[in-house]
């Protein structure tokens, strides 16, 4: 999987810290336009779910790494945007 973004190095470092390694690839795009979830006129392009044991600790960690809370949440998930604006969820059992 390769993810388009405005700064491949920065987004690679963010996701390496979130998922604990180099599991994703990134391609720098000069005319990158971020999604505006949940606006269908600017679709999310992709969506990653990250399973966590402690949602509060995970939330503090991703926010500290540069994620933004998108305010949507359910009984076992919360939605964030990574530094490039792509939405992702923290999920737990």
N, C-alpha and C positions, 0 to 999 in steps of 0.2 A: 504494500500500500504506500503510495506517495501522496503527500498532502501539499497542495499549493498554499503559499503564504507570502507575506511581504518581507520577512526576515527569517531565512531558513535556519541560521545559527541560533537565533534567540528562541524560536519555537522548538527546535530540536532539544535545546537545553531544558526548556520548560517540561516537555513531555518525558524526557529522560528522568527528570526528578520525580514526576508524577507516577510513572509506571516502573521506575527502577531499572532503567537500562535503555539500550539503543534498539527499540523494537519497531519504530516507525521511521519513515523516510520523509524528507521535506524538500520541496522545490521552490526556490525563490522566484516570484512572479512580479514583474515591474508594475503591472496595472492591476494589482490584486484588489478585489472588492469583497469585503467581508460580508457574511450573511447577517441578517437582522431578524433572528428568530424571535417570535414566531411569525413574522411577516412573510406571507407566501410570495410576495413580489421579489424578495431577496432570500431564496431558499437556503437551508442550512448546509447543503453540499455534502455533509457527512455528519455522523453523530457517534461519538465514542461513549461507552458506558464503562466506568471504572468501579470494580467491586472493592469495597473497603470494609474493614472490621469496625472502625470507630468513626462515624460520620462527622462528628464535631471536630475531632482531631484532623481528619482528612480535609474538611472545609477550611480550617485555619491554615493548613499546609498549602493547599492550592491557591488560596487568596494571598498568602505570603509570597508565592512564586509568581504572582501577576494575573491570576484568573479574576474574573468578575462574576459575582452572583447575578443570575438573571431572574431571581425571585420566585421561580416556579419550583414547587416541591410536592411530594406525595408522602405516603406512609413509609416508603423505603427508597426514596430517590430525591435528589436535589439537582437543579440545572445551573450550569455555569458557562461562561465563555472563556476560552483560552486567550492568550495575548493577541492572537490574530483574529479574534471574534468568533471562532467556531464553537458552537455549543457542545457541551459534554455533560454527562451525569455522573455523580457519585451515587452508587447503589449499594444496598446492604440487605441482609436477610432479616 
